[in-house]
Amino acid sequence: MDPRTGRSETSRLETFADGVMAIAITLLILEIDVPEAGPGRSLASALADQWPSYAAYAVSFITIGIIWVNHHHLFGVIERTTHAFLVLNVLFLMTIAALPWPTAVVAANIRDEAGRTAAAVAYGLTMTSIAIMFNAVWRYAAAGLRLLPPDVDPSELRRVHRSYLSGPITYAVATLLALWSAWLSMGIFAALAGYWLLPWSSPRIERLRSG
């Protein structure tokens, strides 16, 4: 806590992260065009025809939302910052800000046999990058309790490490599967978004404090 301002040392970083994620989430909906009915076609039909955009939007929105929740929980135990930690967070937020683009690419190409594989791979690489950078942020903070309080429970810390490590591995596997079936790959991404919503799917960071 800075005695001059009454703010925690991490407050500016948290505010910046909140803003980037809020903008990324907002950009997702802006990628969905307003359909035109056209001659002999109803507006209802045109709206229904945009289902890939709705599905891609939902998966990416939920994913960013869960990342925000987990990032928020991290700062319940991360007490300090360093220059390297701030830079890692900037790189992590760069991957978050990129997500609206592959989301739009998938929505535009998932029904195109020639383009859906490349679209799913682009989406998967972005998701894998996000998961890798989230782990980098966490592991830098946790290494040697660099930015954590001294009363952390070592067994709980190892459990959190294992839980977070599953993210990049799972997303990387789903991305590779896109080379065989883009539909399967995107289905896994959707299933993961739903799974991360479950209350028991993420580690309970508050348990890290042994006291």
C-alpha positions in Angstrom: 0.0 0.0 0.0 1.3 3.4 -1.0 0.9 5.6 2.1 0.8 8.7 0.0 -2.2 7.6 -2.1 -3.8 4.8 -0.1 -3.7 2.6 -3.2 -2.0 -0.8 -3.5 1.1 -1.2 -5.5 -0.8 -3.2 -8.1 -3.8 -1.0 -8.5 -2.7 0.8 -11.7 -1.9 -2.5 -13.3 -5.3 -4.0 -12.4 -7.1 -0.9 -13.7 -5.2 -1.1 -17.0 -5.9 -4.8 -17.3 -9.6 -4.2 -16.6 -9.7 -1.6 -19.3 -8.0 -3.7 -22.0 -10.3 -6.7 -21.3 -13.4 -4.5 -21.3 -12.4 -3.1 -24.7 -11.6 -6.5 -26.1 -15.0 -7.8 -25.0 -16.8 -4.8 -26.5 -15.0 -5.3 -29.8 -16.3 -8.8 -30.1 -19.9 -7.6 -30.6 -18.8 -4.9 -33.0 -17.6 -7.6 -35.3 -21.1 -8.8 -35.9 -22.6 -7.0 -38.8 -26.2 -5.9 -39.0 -27.8 -8.2 -41.7 -29.7 -7.1 -44.7 -32.9 -9.0 -45.6 -32.7 -8.3 -49.3 -35.2 -9.3 -52.0 -37.1 -12.5 -51.2 -35.3 -13.0 -47.9 -36.7 -12.2 -44.5 -34.8 -10.5 -41.8 -35.4 -13.5 -39.5 -33.6 -15.7 -42.1 -30.7 -13.2 -42.4 -30.4 -13.1 -38.6 -30.4 -16.9 -38.3 -27.8 -17.2 -41.0 -25.4 -15.3 -38.8 -25.3 -18.1 -36.2 -21.5 -18.6 -36.5 -21.0 -15.0 -35.4 -23.2 -15.5 -32.4 -21.4 -18.7 -31.4 -17.9 -17.3 -31.9 -18.9 -14.2 -29.9 -20.3 -16.3 -27.0 -17.2 -18.5 -26.8 -14.7 -15.6 -26.9 -16.8 -13.4 -24.5 -17.0 -16.2 -21.9 -13.3 -17.0 -22.3 -12.2 -13.3 -21.8 -14.7 -13.1 -18.9 -13.2 -16.1 -17.1 -9.7 -14.8 -17.7 -10.7 -11.5 -16.1 -12.1 -13.5 -13.1 -8.8 -15.5 -12.7 -6.6 -12.4 -13.2 -8.7 -10.6 -10.6 -8.1 -13.5 -8.2 -4.4 -13.5 -8.8 -4.2 -10.0 -7.4 -5.7 -11.2 -4.2 -2.3 -12.7 -3.4 0.1 -10.7 -5.6 1.2 -7.8 -3.5 4.0 -6.2 -5.4 5.2 -5.5 -8.9 8.5 -5.3 -10.7 9.4 -3.9 -14.2 9.6 -7.4 -15.6 6.2 -8.3 -14.2 4.6 -5.2 -15.7 6.1 -6.0 -19.1 4.8 -9.6 -18.8 1.3 -8.3 -18.1 1.5 -6.0 -21.1 2.4 -8.9 -23.4 -0.4 -11.0 -21.8 -2.9 -8.2 -22.4 -1.6 -7.9 -26.0 -2.9 -11.5 -26.6 -6.2 -10.7 -25.1 -6.6 -7.6 -27.3 -6.0 -9.8 -30.3 -8.8 -12.2 -29.7 -11.6 -10.3 -31.5 -9.7 -10.7 -34.8 -9.5 -14.6 -34.9 -13.1 -14.6 -33.6 -14.2 -12.7 -36.6 -12.1 -14.9 -38.9 -13.7 -18.1 -37.5 -17.2 -16.6 -37.8 -16.6 -15.7 -41.5 -15.0 -19.0 -42.5 -16.3 -21.8 -40.4 -18.8 -22.9 -43.1 -16.1 -22.6 -45.8 -14.4 -26.0 -46.3 -11.3 -24.3 -47.8 -10.9 -21.8 -45.0 -12.2 -23.3 -41.8 -9.0 -25.2 -40.9 -6.8 -22.1 -41.2 -9.4 -20.1 -39.3 -9.6 -22.6 -36.4 -5.8 -22.8 -36.2 -5.6 -19.0 -36.0 -8.1 -19.0 -33.3 -6.4 -21.8 -31.4 -3.0 -20.2 -31.7 -4.4 -17.0 -30.1 -6.0 -19.0 -27.3 -2.9 -20.9 -26.7 -0.8 -17.7 -26.6 -3.3 -16.2 -24.0 -2.9 -19.3 -21.8 0.9 -19.3 -22.1 1.1 -15.7 -21.2 -1.3 -16.1 -18.2 1.0 -18.8 -16.9 4.1 -16.7 -17.5 2.5 -13.9 -15.4 1.6 -16.2 -12.6 4.8 -18.2 -12.5 7.0 -15.1 -12.5 5.0 -13.7 -9.6 5.1 -17.1 -7.7 8.7 -18.1 -8.4 10.4 -18.0 -5.0 7.4 -16.1 -3.7 8.8 -13.2 -5.6 5.6 -11.1 -5.5 3.5 -13.2 -3.1 3.1 -13.0 0.7 5.5 -15.1 2.8 2.6 -17.2 4.3 1.8 -19.1 1.1 1.0 -22.8 1.6 3.6 -24.7 -0.6 1.2 -27.6 -1.3 -1.5 -25.2 -2.5 1.0 -23.4 -4.6 1.9 -26.6 -6.4 -1.8 -27.4 -6.9 -2.3 -23.9 -8.5 0.7 -24.5 -10.8 -0.7 -27.8 -12.0 -4.2 -26.3 -12.6 -2.9 -23.4 -14.6 -0.5 -25.5 -16.6 -3.5 -27.5 -18.0 -4.7 -24.5 -19.9 -1.9 -24.1 -22.5 -1.6 -27.8 -22.9 -5.3 -28.3 -23.6 -5.6 -25.3 -26.0 -2.5 -26.5 -27.9 -3.9 -30.0 -28.3 -7.3 -28.5 -29.5 -5.4 -26.3 -32.0 -3.5 -29.3 -33.4 -6.8 -31.2 -33.8 -8.0 -28.4 -36.1 -5.6 -29.9 -38.7 -7.8 -33.0 -38.7 -11.2 -31.5 -37.9 -11.9 -27.8 -37.5 -15.4 -28.5 -36.2 -14.0 -30.7 -33.4 -11.4 -28.1 -32.5 -13.9 -25.4 -32.3 -16.2 -27.7 -30.3 -13.4 -28.2 -27.8 -12.9 -24.4 -27.4 -16.6 -24.0 -26.8 -16.6 -26.9 -24.2 -13.6 -25.3 -22.5 -15.4 -22.0 -22.2 -18.4 -23.7 -20.6 -16.1 -25.8 -18.3 -14.2 -22.7 -17.0 -17.5 -21.2 -15.9 -18.0 -24.0 -13.4 -17.1 -22.9 -9.8 -14.8 -25.9 -9.2 -12.8 -25.6 -12.5 -10.4 -22.9 -11.3 -8.1 -23.2 -8.3 -9.1 -21.4 -5.2 -6.4 -18.8 -5.0 -7.5 -17.7 -1.5 -6.4 -21.0 -0.1 -2.8 -20.2 -0.9 -2.5 -18.3 2.4 -1.6 -20.9 4.9 -2.6 -18.6 7.8 
